Amino acid sequence: MLGGANADCQGCGDVAPATLSLGGYSFNGTVFGGMRFSQVTWQSWGSQQATAPGTNANFVSPGETGTVTLIAFDLGRCGGTYGYQALEWLSGSQTFDPSNYYDTCNGKGVGPGFPG
């Protein structure tokens, strides 16, 4: 599973979801109205880290689109469900930083660059 079902993440609580919609969040001082990821094709689902390269991303506000790599990690329990507790997305030259992520259990951002 990708985290647990929660109101801020459509697709969380599902096994290898092909689409994801995240509610609003802030990042580096910018408030985003949410995100939609489509055409998600997971690789290595069930391993310590699952990735979905070349995923279509729509940043609802400010209305930008692009292609990102999704990384699901931190296997553990969300309530009674076992799955990936964290999700990060990378574009361009960004590198994976496990201290900044979207908590798929409670729908909040975590880390200094990703306040909830």
Secondary structure, DSSP 8 states (H G I E B T S, - for coil): -BS--BTTEETTTSSS-S-EEE--EEETTEEE--EEEES---BSTTSS-EEEEEEEEEETTTTEEEEEEEEEEEEEEETTEEEEEEEEEE-TT----TTSEEETTTTEEESTTS--
